[in-house]
Amino acid sequence: MYAVIKAGGKQYRVSPGQNVKIEQVQADVGATIEIADVLMVADGDKVKVGTPTVSGVKVSATVVAHGRGPKVRIFKMRRRKHYQKTQGHRQNYTEIRVDAINQ
């Protein structure tokens, strides 16, 4: 059994017992969260696709940790114009453990 959820503008394929790093969620470590934006649920041959979400289905997960991703370097340059600009960015994330897909 697996589901496709939407969190932070991105889509993730999750199954029970799996750890996933999603966009940062304001929740304490050890807290249980419910994700209601479920786009698709598959259980063997039975597949439910939402328009845009599947009604009545929620994914319950436990927050494992918060962290920051790897640094992304942004370098802009205009040749022959003496223009160079360097920036960096680290995206915050929340690691969750999917407990169950509630139908």
PDB file as gemmi writes it, atoms N, CA and C in Angstrom:
CRYST1    1.000    1.000    1.000  90.00  90.00  90.00 P 1                      
ATOM      1  N   MET A   1       0.845  -1.172   0.000  1.00  0.00           N  
ATOM      2  CA  MET A   1       0.000   0.000   0.000  1.00  0.00           C  
ATOM      3  C   MET A   1       0.894   1.240   0.000  1.00  0.00           C  
ATOM      4  N   TYR A   2       0.541   2.198  -0.855  1.00  0.00           N  
ATOM      5  CA  TYR A   2       1.263   3.463  -0.876  1.00  0.00           C  
ATOM      6  C   TYR A   2       0.318   4.589  -1.247  1.00  0.00           C  
ATOM      7  N   ALA A   3       0.797   5.807  -1.015  1.00  0.00           N  
ATOM      8  CA  ALA A   3       0.002   6.995  -1.336  1.00  0.00           C  
ATOM      9  C   ALA A   3       0.930   8.065  -1.880  1.00  0.00           C  
ATOM     10  N   VAL A   4       0.359   8.963  -2.655  1.00  0.00           N  
ATOM     11  CA  VAL A   4       1.084  10.130  -3.134  1.00  0.00           C  
ATOM     12  C   VAL A   4       0.494  11.332  -2.414  1.00  0.00           C  
ATOM     13  N   ILE A   5       1.353  12.038  -1.653  1.00  0.00           N  
ATOM     14  CA  ILE A   5       0.895  13.190  -0.877  1.00  0.00           C  
ATOM     15  C   ILE A   5       1.527  14.454  -1.413  1.00  0.00           C  
ATOM     16  N   LYS A   6       0.911  15.571  -1.066  1.00  0.00           N  
ATOM     17  CA  LYS A   6       1.452  16.881  -1.444  1.00  0.00           C  
ATOM     18  C   LYS A   6       1.806  17.621  -0.166  1.00  0.00           C  
ATOM     19  N   ALA A   7       3.055  18.057  -0.062  1.00  0.00           N  
ATOM     20  CA  ALA A   7       3.507  18.797   1.119  1.00  0.00           C  
ATOM     21  C   ALA A   7       4.490  19.861   0.658  1.00  0.00           C  
ATOM     22  N   GLY A   8       4.166  21.109   0.919  1.00  0.00           N  
ATOM     23  CA  GLY A   8       5.071  22.200   0.563  1.00  0.00           C  
ATOM     24  C   GLY A   8       5.241  22.403  -0.925  1.00  0.00           C  
ATOM     25  N   GLY A   9       4.220  22.095  -1.715  1.00  0.00           N  
ATOM     26  CA  GLY A   9       4.311  22.302  -3.155  1.00  0.00           C  
ATOM     27  C   GLY A   9       5.004  21.171  -3.896  1.00  0.00           C  
ATOM     28  N   LYS A  10       5.435  20.142  -3.192  1.00  0.00           N  
ATOM     29  CA  LYS A  10       6.086  18.997  -3.827  1.00  0.00           C  
ATOM     30  C   LYS A  10       5.248  17.751  -3.565  1.00  0.00           C  
ATOM     31  N   GLN A  11       5.449  16.729  -4.387  1.00  0.00           N  
ATOM     32  CA  GLN A  11       4.708  15.483  -4.247  1.00  0.00           C  
ATOM     33  C   GLN A  11       5.663  14.370  -3.835  1.00  0.00           C  
ATOM     34  N   TYR A  12       5.201  13.515  -2.917  1.00  0.00           N  
ATOM     35  CA  TYR A  12       6.017  12.440  -2.394  1.00  0.00           C  
ATOM     36  C   TYR A  12       5.214  11.137  -2.429  1.00  0.00           C  
ATOM     37  N   ARG A  13       5.880  10.048  -2.790  1.00  0.00           N  
ATOM     38  CA  ARG A  13       5.270   8.718  -2.744  1.00  0.00           C  
ATOM     39  C   ARG A  13       5.686   8.099  -1.420  1.00  0.00           C  
ATOM     40  N   VAL A  14       4.710   7.795  -0.577  1.00  0.00           N  
ATOM     41  CA  VAL A  14       5.002   7.305   0.769  1.00  0.00           C  
ATOM     42  C   VAL A  14       4.277   5.994   1.018  1.00  0.00           C  
ATOM     43  N   SER A  15       4.857   5.200   1.901  1.00  0.00           N  
ATOM     44  CA  SER A  15       4.242   3.966   2.349  1.00  0.00           C  
ATOM     45  C   SER A  15       4.471   3.849   3.851  1.00  0.00           C  
ATOM     46  N   PRO A  16       3.652   3.092   4.567  1.00  0.00           N  
ATOM     47  CA  PRO A  16       3.809   2.999   6.022  1.00  0.00           C  
ATOM     48  C   PRO A  16       5.191   2.481   6.424  1.00  0.00           C  
ATOM     49  N   GLY A  17       5.772   3.136   7.440  1.00  0.00           N  
ATOM     50  CA  GLY A  17       7.090   2.762   7.927  1.00  0.00           C  
ATOM     51  C   GLY A  17       8.240   3.482   7.249  1.00  0.00           C  
ATOM     52  N   GLN A  18       7.965   4.291   6.261  1.00  0.00           N  
ATOM     53  CA  GLN A  18       9.000   4.976   5.489  1.00  0.00           C  
ATOM     54  C   GLN A  18       9.312   6.329   6.111  1.00  0.00           C  
ATOM     55  N   ASN A  19      10.597   6.728   6.101  1.00  0.00           N  
ATOM     56  CA  ASN A  19      11.009   8.067   6.518  1.00  0.00           C  
ATOM     57  C   ASN A  19      11.149   8.949   5.291  1.00  0.00           C  
ATOM     58  N   VAL A  20      10.596  10.167   5.366  1.00  0.00           N  
ATOM     59  CA  VAL A  20      10.595  11.091   4.236  1.00  0.00           C  
ATOM     60  C   VAL A  20      10.984  12.467   4.737  1.00  0.00           C  
ATOM     61  N   LYS A  21      11.810  13.173   3.960  1.00  0.00           N  
ATOM     62  CA  LYS A  21      12.151  14.554   4.272  1.00  0.00           C  
ATOM     63  C   LYS A  21      11.251  15.458   3.434  1.00  0.00           C  
ATOM     64  N   ILE A  22      10.397  16.237   4.120  1.00  0.00           N  
ATOM     65  CA  ILE A  22       9.471  17.143   3.440  1.00  0.00           C  
ATOM     66  C   ILE A  22       9.821  18.574   3.810  1.00  0.00           C  
ATOM     67  N   GLU A  23       9.132  19.526   3.199  1.00  0.00           N  
ATOM     68  CA  GLU A  23       9.321  20.927   3.548  1.00  0.00           C  
ATOM     69  C   GLU A  23       9.021  21.130   5.020  1.00  0.00           C  
ATOM     70  N   GLN A  24       9.613  22.159   5.614  1.00  0.00           N  
ATOM     71  CA  GLN A  24       9.507  22.360   7.053  1.00  0.00           C  
ATOM     72  C   GLN A  24       8.057  22.533   7.507  1.00  0.00           C  
ATOM     73  N   VAL A  25       7.709  21.806   8.583  1.00  0.00           N  
ATOM     74  CA  VAL A  25       6.390  21.848   9.190  1.00  0.00           C  
ATOM     75  C   VAL A  25       6.569  22.319  10.624  1.00  0.00           C  
ATOM     76  N   GLN A  26       5.703  23.227  11.069  1.00  0.00           N  
ATOM     77  CA  GLN A  26       5.786  23.739  12.433  1.00  0.00           C  
ATOM     78  C   GLN A  26       5.168  22.725  13.393  1.00  0.00           C  
ATOM     79  N   ALA A  27       5.971  21.767  13.841  1.00  0.00           N  
ATOM     80  CA  ALA A  27       5.535  20.751  14.797  1.00  0.00           C  
ATOM     81  C   ALA A  27       6.751  20.308  15.596  1.00  0.00           C  
ATOM     82  N   ASP A  28       6.524  19.914  16.846  1.00  0.00           N  
ATOM     83  CA  ASP A  28       7.613  19.463  17.703  1.00  0.00           C  
ATOM     84  C   ASP A  28       8.041  18.052  17.325  1.00  0.00           C  
ATOM     85  N   VAL A  29       9.284  17.710  17.681  1.00  0.00           N  
ATOM     86  CA  VAL A  29       9.785  16.365  17.440  1.00  0.00           C  
ATOM     87  C   VAL A  29       8.994  15.392  18.310  1.00  0.00           C  
ATOM     88  N   GLY A  30       8.506  14.324  17.710  1.00  0.00           N  
ATOM     89  CA  GLY A  30       7.696  13.348  18.408  1.00  0.00           C  
ATOM     90  C   GLY A  30       6.203  13.575  18.251  1.00  0.00           C  
ATOM     91  N   ALA A  31       5.807  14.728  17.695  1.00  0.00           N  
ATOM     92  CA  ALA A  31       4.387  15.027  17.510  1.00  0.00           C  
ATOM     93  C   ALA A  31       3.846  14.248  16.320  1.00  0.00           C  
ATOM     94  N   THR A  32       2.549  13.982  16.354  1.00  0.00           N  
ATOM     95  CA  THR A  32       1.867  13.299  15.258  1.00  0.00           C  
ATOM     96  C   THR A  32       1.164  14.334  14.398  1.00  0.00           C  
ATOM     97  N   ILE A  33       1.373  14.256  13.086  1.00  0.00           N  
ATOM     98  CA  ILE A  33       0.722  15.190  12.173  1.00  0.00           C  
ATOM     99  C   ILE A  33      -0.154  14.398  11.204  1.00  0.00           C  
ATOM    100  N   GLU A  34      -1.172  15.075  10.688  1.00  0.00           N  
ATOM    101  CA  GLU A  34      -2.072  14.485   9.701  1.00  0.00           C  
ATOM    102  C   GLU A  34      -1.895  15.252   8.393  1.00  0.00           C  
ATOM    103  N   ILE A  35      -1.693  14.545   7.313  1.00  0.00           N  
ATOM    104  CA  ILE A  35      -1.568  15.152   5.988  1.00  0.00           C  
ATOM    105  C   ILE A  35      -2.821  14.782   5.209  1.00  0.00           C  
ATOM    106  N   ALA A  36      -3.628  15.812   4.895  1.00  0.00           N  
ATOM    107  CA  ALA A  36      -4.911  15.570   4.229  1.00  0.00           C  
ATOM    108  C   ALA A  36      -4.814  15.714   2.712  1.00  0.00           C  
ATOM    109  N   ASP A  37      -3.723  16.270   2.203  1.00  0.00           N  
ATOM    110  CA  ASP A  37      -3.558  16.440   0.761  1.00  0.00           C  
ATOM    111  C   ASP A  37      -3.025  15.145   0.150  1.00  0.00           C  
ATOM    112  N   VAL A  38      -3.902  14.172  -0.017  1.00  0.00           N  
ATOM    113  CA  VAL A  38      -3.543  12.876  -0.602  1.00  0.00           C  
ATOM    114  C   VAL A  38      -4.046  12.880  -2.035  1.00  0.00           C  
ATOM    115  N   LEU A  39      -3.136  12.756  -2.989  1.00  0.00           N  
ATOM    116  CA  LEU A  39      -3.484  12.831  -4.407  1.00  0.00           C  
ATOM    117  C   LEU A  39      -3.858  11.473  -4.996  1.00  0.00           C  
ATOM    118  N   MET A  40      -3.282  10.395  -4.432  1.00  0.00           N  
ATOM    119  CA  MET A  40      -3.551   9.066  -4.961  1.00  0.00           C  
ATOM    120  C   MET A  40      -3.298   8.027  -3.875  1.00  0.00           C  
ATOM    121  N   VAL A  41      -4.090   6.961  -3.870  1.00  0.00           N  
ATOM    122  CA  VAL A  41      -3.904   5.846  -2.951  1.00  0.00           C  
ATOM    123  C   VAL A  41      -3.952   4.560  -3.763  1.00  0.00           C  
ATOM    124  N   ALA A  42      -2.982   3.681  -3.515  1.00  0.00           N  
ATOM    125  CA  ALA A  42      -2.949   2.392  -4.208  1.00  0.00           C  
ATOM    126  C   ALA A  42      -2.813   1.285  -3.182  1.00  0.00           C  
ATOM    127  N   ASP A  43      -3.690   0.294  -3.284  1.00  0.00           N  
ATOM    128  CA  ASP A  43      -3.650  -0.873  -2.414  1.00  0.00           C  
ATOM    129  C   ASP A  43      -3.754  -2.107  -3.304  1.00  0.00           C  
ATOM    130  N   GLY A  44      -2.608  -2.620  -3.693  1.00  0.00           N  
ATOM    131  CA  GLY A  44      -2.592  -3.748  -4.624  1.00  0.00           C  
ATOM    132  C   GLY A  44      -3.051  -3.299  -6.003  1.00  0.00           C  
ATOM    133  N   ASP A  45      -4.143  -3.887  -6.494  1.00  0.00           N  
ATOM    134  CA  ASP A  45      -4.674  -3.514  -7.802  1.00  0.00           C  
ATOM    135  C   ASP A  45      -5.670  -2.367  -7.714  1.00  0.00           C  
ATOM    136  N   LYS A  46      -6.134  -2.047  -6.504  1.00  0.00           N  
ATOM    137  CA  LYS A  46      -7.108  -0.969  -6.336  1.00  0.00           C  
ATOM    138  C   LYS A  46      -6.386   0.368  -6.256  1.00  0.00           C  
ATOM    139  N   VAL A  47      -6.694   1.256  -7.170  1.00  0.00           N  
ATOM    140  CA  VAL A  47      -6.057   2.577  -7.221  1.00  0.00           C  
ATOM    141  C   VAL A  47      -7.143   3.643  -7.213  1.00  0.00           C  
ATOM    142  N   LYS A  48      -7.021   4.593  -6.279  1.00  0.00           N  
ATOM    143  CA  LYS A  48      -7.936   5.730  -6.230  1.00  0.00           C  
ATOM    144  C   LYS A  48      -7.147   6.984  -6.558  1.00  0.00           C  
ATOM    145  N   VAL A  49      -7.606   7.709  -7.566  1.00  0.00           N  
ATOM    146  CA  VAL A  49      -6.966   8.960  -7.969  1.00  0.00           C  
ATOM    147  C   VAL A  49      -7.927  10.087  -7.662  1.00  0.00           C  
ATOM    148  N   GLY A  50      -7.434  11.125  -6.986  1.00  0.00           N  
ATOM    149  CA  GLY A  50      -8.281  12.234  -6.590  1.00  0.00           C  
ATOM    150  C   GLY A  50      -8.397  13.288  -7.662  1.00  0.00           C  
ATOM    151  N   THR A  51      -9.397  14.148  -7.492  1.00  0.00           N  
ATOM    152  CA  THR A  51      -9.589  15.273  -8.410  1.00  0.00           C  
ATOM    153  C   THR A  51      -9.761  16.562  -7.615  1.00  0.00           C  
ATOM    154  N   PRO A  52      -8.819  17.248  -7.101  1.00  0.00           N  
ATOM    155  CA  PRO A  52      -7.393  16.920  -7.086  1.00  0.00           C  
ATOM    156  C   PRO A  52      -6.971  16.030  -5.926  1.00  0.00           C  
ATOM    157  N   THR A  53      -7.781  15.932  -4.847  1.00  0.00           N  
ATOM    158  CA  THR A  53      -7.387  15.069  -3.729  1.00  0.00           C  
ATOM    159  C   THR A  53      -8.433  13.976  -3.528  1.00  0.00           C  
ATOM    160  N   VAL A  54      -8.011  12.903  -2.877  1.00  0.00           N  
ATOM    161  CA  VAL A  54      -8.911  11.808  -2.558  1.00  0.00           C  
ATOM    162  C   VAL A  54      -9.625  12.174  -1.257  1.00  0.00           C  
ATOM    163  N   SER A  55     -10.951  12.172  -1.292  1.00  0.00           N  
ATOM    164  CA  SER A  55     -11.706  12.579  -0.104  1.00  0.00           C  
ATOM    165  C   SER A  55     -11.743  11.450   0.927  1.00  0.00           C  
ATOM    166  N   GLY A  56     -11.611  11.842   2.189  1.00  0.00           N  
ATOM    167  CA  GLY A  56     -11.701  10.885   3.281  1.00  0.00           C  
ATOM    168  C   GLY A  56     -10.428  10.119   3.579  1.00  0.00           C  
ATOM    169  N   VAL A  57      -9.343  10.417   2.896  1.00  0.00           N  
ATOM    170  CA  VAL A  57      -8.089   9.708   3.124  1.00  0.00           C  
ATOM    171  C   VAL A  57      -7.082  10.675   3.739  1.00  0.00           C  
ATOM    172  N   LYS A  58      -6.444  10.226   4.814  1.00  0.00           N  
ATOM    173  CA  LYS A  58      -5.407  11.023   5.467  1.00  0.00           C  
ATOM    174  C   LYS A  58      -4.211  10.147   5.752  1.00  0.00           C  
ATOM    175  N   VAL A  59      -3.047  10.766   5.776  1.00  0.00           N  
ATOM    176  CA  VAL A  59      -1.814  10.074   6.115  1.00  0.00           C  
ATOM    177  C   VAL A  59      -1.364  10.578   7.471  1.00  0.00           C  
ATOM    178  N   SER A  60      -1.195   9.683   8.434  1.00  0.00           N  
ATOM    179  CA  SER A  60      -0.709  10.085   9.750  1.00  0.00           C  
ATOM    180  C   SER A  60       0.774   9.762   9.831  1.00  0.00           C  
ATOM    181  N   ALA A  61       1.528  10.725  10.375  1.00  0.00           N  
ATOM    182  CA  ALA A  61       2.982  10.589  10.444  1.00  0.00           C  
ATOM    183  C   ALA A  61       3.494  11.185  11.743  1.00  0.00           C  
ATOM    184  N   THR A  62       4.678  10.758  12.140  1.00  0.00           N  
ATOM    185  CA  THR A  62       5.335  11.255  13.343  1.00  0.00           C  
ATOM    186  C   THR A  62       6.573  12.033  12.936  1.00  0.00           C  
ATOM    187  N   VAL A  63       6.760  13.204  13.551  1.00  0.00           N  
ATOM    188  CA  VAL A  63       7.922  14.036  13.254  1.00  0.00           C  
ATOM    189  C   VAL A  63       9.138  13.409  13.926  1.00  0.00           C  
ATOM    190  N   VAL A  64      10.173  13.102  13.128  1.00  0.00           N  
ATOM    191  CA  VAL A  64      11.385  12.473  13.639  1.00  0.00           C  
ATOM    192  C   VAL A  64      12.443  13.521  13.958  1.00  0.00           C  
ATOM    193  N   ALA A  65      12.653  14.485  13.044  1.00  0.00           N  
ATOM    194  CA  ALA A  65      13.709  15.480  13.245  1.00  0.00           C  
ATOM    195  C   ALA A  65      13.469  16.674  12.343  1.00  0.00           C  
ATOM    196  N   HIS A  66      14.134  17.767  12.674  1.00  0.00           N  
ATOM    197  CA  HIS A  66      14.199  18.954  11.831  1.00  0.00           C  
ATOM    198  C   HIS A  66      15.653  19.140  11.429  1.00  0.00           C  
ATOM    199  N   GLY A  67      15.877  19.730  10.270  1.00  0.00           N  
ATOM    200  CA  GLY A  67      17.252  19.937   9.834  1.00  0.00           C  
ATOM    201  C   GLY A  67      17.333  20.881   8.663  1.00  0.00           C  
ATOM    202  N   ARG A  68      18.549  20.999   8.142  1.00  0.00           N  
ATOM    203  CA  ARG A  68      18.788  21.841   6.980  1.00  0.00           C  
ATOM    204  C   ARG A  68      19.494  21.016   5.919  1.00  0.00           C  
ATOM    205  N   GLY A  69      19.082  21.206   4.686  1.00  0.00           N  
ATOM    206  CA  GLY A  69      19.621  20.441   3.574  1.00  0.00           C  
ATOM    207  C   GLY A  69      21.003  20.919   3.170  1.00  0.00           C  
ATOM    208  N   PRO A  70      21.557  20.340   2.119  1.00  0.00           N  
ATOM    209  CA  PRO A  70      22.883  20.742   1.651  1.00  0.00           C  
ATOM    210  C   PRO A  70      22.856  22.145   1.045  1.00  0.00           C  
ATOM    211  N   LYS A  71      23.998  22.794   1.056  1.00  0.00           N  
ATOM    212  CA  LYS A  71      24.083  24.149   0.533  1.00  0.00           C  
ATOM    213  C   LYS A  71      24.009  24.139  -0.991  1.00  0.00           C  
ATOM    214  N   VAL A  72      23.211  25.038  -1.517  1.00  0.00           N  
ATOM    215  CA  VAL A  72      23.082  25.213  -2.955  1.00  0.00           C  
ATOM    216  C   VAL A  72      23.769  26.515  -3.311  1.00  0.00           C  
ATOM    217  N   ARG A  73      24.711  26.472  -4.236  1.00  0.00           N  
ATOM    218  CA  ARG A  73      25.438  27.668  -4.655  1.00  0.00           C  
ATOM    219  C   ARG A  73      24.758  28.298  -5.860  1.00  0.00           C  
ATOM    220  N   ILE A  74      24.571  29.602  -5.789  1.00  0.00           N  
ATOM    221  CA  ILE A  74      24.011  30.358  -6.912  1.00  0.00           C  
ATOM    222  C   ILE A  74      25.093  31.317  -7.381  1.00  0.00           C  
ATOM    223  N   PHE A  75      25.498  31.215  -8.640  1.00  0.00           N  
ATOM    224  CA  PHE A  75      26.544  32.074  -9.184  1.00  0.00           C  
ATOM    225  C   PHE A  75      26.035  32.718 -10.459  1.00  0.00           C  
ATOM    226  N   LYS A  76      26.005  34.031 -10.453  1.00  0.00           N  
ATOM    227  CA  LYS A  76      25.563  34.777 -11.633  1.00  0.00           C  
ATOM    228  C   LYS A  76      26.747  35.565 -12.161  1.00  0.00           C  
ATOM    229  N   MET A  77      26.877  35.597 -13.484  1.00  0.00           N  
ATOM    230  CA  MET A  77      27.988  36.318 -14.084  1.00  0.00           C  
ATOM    231  C   MET A  77      27.584  36.837 -15.461  1.00  0.00           C  
ATOM    232  N   ARG A  78      27.973  38.052 -15.745  1.00  0.00           N  
ATOM    233  CA  ARG A  78      27.824  38.613 -17.091  1.00  0.00           C  
ATOM    234  C   ARG A  78      29.222  38.790 -17.653  1.00  0.00           C  
ATOM    235  N   ARG A  79      29.507  38.090 -18.717  1.00  0.00           N  
ATOM    236  CA  ARG A  79      30.850  38.156 -19.255  1.00  0.00           C  
ATOM    237  C   ARG A  79      31.146  39.541 -19.840  1.00  0.00           C  
ATOM    238  N   ARG A  80      32.355  39.957 -19.676  1.00  0.00           N  
ATOM    239  CA  ARG A  80      32.884  41.241 -20.171  1.00  0.00           C  
ATOM    240  C   ARG A  80      32.205  42.447 -19.537  1.00  0.00           C  
ATOM    241  N   LYS A  81      31.401  42.283 -18.502  1.00  0.00           N  
ATOM    242  CA  LYS A  81      30.710  43.408 -17.871  1.00  0.00           C  
ATOM    243  C   LYS A  81      31.191  43.638 -16.433  1.00  0.00           C  
ATOM    244  N   HIS A  82      32.109  42.841 -15.962  1.00  0.00           N  
ATOM    245  CA  HIS A  82      32.675  42.964 -14.622  1.00  0.00           C  
ATOM    246  C   HIS A  82      31.576  42.812 -13.556  1.00  0.00           C  
ATOM    247  N   TYR A  83      30.713  41.823 -13.776  1.00  0.00           N  
ATOM    248  CA  TYR A  83      29.621  41.563 -12.835  1.00  0.00           C  
ATOM    249  C   TYR A  83      29.660  40.104 -12.425  1.00  0.00           C  
ATOM    250  N   GLN A  84      29.835  39.889 -11.134  1.00  0.00           N  
ATOM    251  CA  GLN A  84      29.775  38.550 -10.577  1.00  0.00           C  
ATOM    252  C   GLN A  84      29.044  38.620  -9.246  1.00  0.00           C  
ATOM    253  N   LYS A  85      28.187  37.638  -8.998  1.00  0.00           N  
ATOM    254  CA  LYS A  85      27.424  37.611  -7.760  1.00  0.00           C  
ATOM    255  C   LYS A  85      27.320  36.161  -7.297  1.00  0.00           C  
ATOM    256  N   THR A  86      27.661  35.913  -6.045  1.00  0.00           N  
ATOM    257  CA  THR A  86      27.591  34.575  -5.476  1.00  0.00           C  
ATOM    258  C   THR A  86      26.644  34.592  -4.287  1.00  0.00           C  
ATOM    259  N   GLN A  87      25.747  33.633  -4.260  1.00  0.00           N  
ATOM    260  CA  GLN A  87      24.825  33.476  -3.144  1.00  0.00           C  
ATOM    261  C   GLN A  87      24.771  32.006  -2.775  1.00  0.00           C  
ATOM    262  N   GLY A  88      24.309  31.746  -1.561  1.00  0.00           N  
ATOM    263  CA  GLY A  88      24.130  30.370  -1.111  1.00  0.00           C  
ATOM    264  C   GLY A  88      22.800  30.234  -0.399  1.00  0.00           C  
ATOM    265  N   HIS A  89      22.306  28.999  -0.324  1.00  0.00           N  
ATOM    266  CA  HIS A  89      21.007  28.770   0.297  1.00  0.00           C  
ATOM    267  C   HIS A  89      20.969  27.358   0.852  1.00  0.00           C  
ATOM    268  N   ARG A  90      20.392  27.210   2.053  1.00  0.00           N  
ATOM    269  CA  ARG A  90      20.144  25.894   2.644  1.00  0.00           C  
ATOM    270  C   ARG A  90      18.677  25.817   3.013  1.00  0.00           C  
ATOM    271  N   GLN A  91      17.991  24.827   2.462  1.00  0.00           N  
ATOM    272  CA  GLN A  91      16.561  24.689   2.682  1.00  0.00           C  
ATOM    273  C   GLN A  91      16.294  23.921   3.966  1.00  0.00           C  
ATOM    274  N   ASN A  92      15.363  24.418   4.774  1.00  0.00           N  
ATOM    275  CA  ASN A  92      14.956  23.710   5.985  1.00  0.00           C  
ATOM    276  C   ASN A  92      14.040  22.542   5.614  1.00  0.00           C  
ATOM    277  N   TYR A  93      14.127  21.459   6.395  1.00  0.00           N  
ATOM    278  CA  TYR A  93      13.254  20.314   6.147  1.00  0.00           C  
ATOM    279  C   TYR A  93      12.802  19.711   7.465  1.00  0.00           C  
ATOM    280  N   THR A  94      11.768  18.909   7.385  1.00  0.00           N  
ATOM    281  CA  THR A  94      11.267  18.128   8.505  1.00  0.00           C  
ATOM    282  C   THR A  94      11.258  16.669   8.064  1.00  0.00           C  
ATOM    283  N   GLU A  95      11.869  15.813   8.858  1.00  0.00           N  
ATOM    284  CA  GLU A  95      11.874  14.386   8.543  1.00  0.00           C  
ATOM    285  C   GLU A  95      10.721  13.735   9.300  1.00  0.00           C  
ATOM    286  N   ILE A  96       9.883  13.030   8.557  1.00  0.00           N  
ATOM    287  CA  ILE A  96       8.728  12.368   9.170  1.00  0.00           C  
ATOM    288  C   ILE A  96       8.795  10.869   8.916  1.00  0.00           C  
ATOM    289  N   ARG A  97       8.159  10.108   9.791  1.00  0.00           N  
ATOM    290  CA  ARG A  97       7.990   8.671   9.620  1.00  0.00           C  
ATOM    291  C   ARG A  97       6.504   8.411   9.414  1.00  0.00           C  
ATOM    292  N   VAL A  98       6.147   7.829   8.304  1.00  0.00           N  
ATOM    293  CA  VAL A  98       4.744   7.580   7.971  1.00  0.00           C  
ATOM    294  C   VAL A  98       4.266   6.381   8.796  1.00  0.00           C  
ATOM    295  N   ASP A  99       3.233   6.615   9.600  1.00  0.00           N  
ATOM    296  CA  ASP A  99       2.690   5.571  10.464  1.00  0.00           C  
ATOM    297  C   ASP A  99       1.596   4.774   9.767  1.00  0.00           C  
ATOM    298  N   ALA A 100       0.631   5.467   9.163  1.00  0.00           N  
ATOM    299  CA  ALA A 100      -0.493   4.753   8.550  1.00  0.00           C  
ATOM    300  C   ALA A 100      -1.140   5.617   7.480  1.00  0.00           C  
ATOM    301  N   ILE A 101      -1.819   4.941   6.566  1.00  0.00           N  
ATOM    302  CA  ILE A 101      -2.634   5.602   5.554  1.00  0.00           C  
ATOM    303  C   ILE A 101      -4.078   5.274   5.920  1.00  0.00           C  
ATOM    304  N   ASN A 102      -4.803   6.262   6.440  1.00  0.00           N  
ATOM    305  CA  ASN A 102      -6.160   6.048   6.941  1.00  0.00           C  
ATOM    306  C   ASN A 102      -7.174   6.277   5.829  1.00  0.00           C  
ATOM    307  N   GLN A 103      -7.924   5.239   5.506  1.00  0.00           N  
ATOM    308  CA  GLN A 103      -8.924   5.379   4.439  1.00  0.00           C  
ATOM    309  C   GLN A 103     -10.300   5.509   5.017  1.00  0.00           C  
TER     310      GLN A 103                                                      
END                                                                             
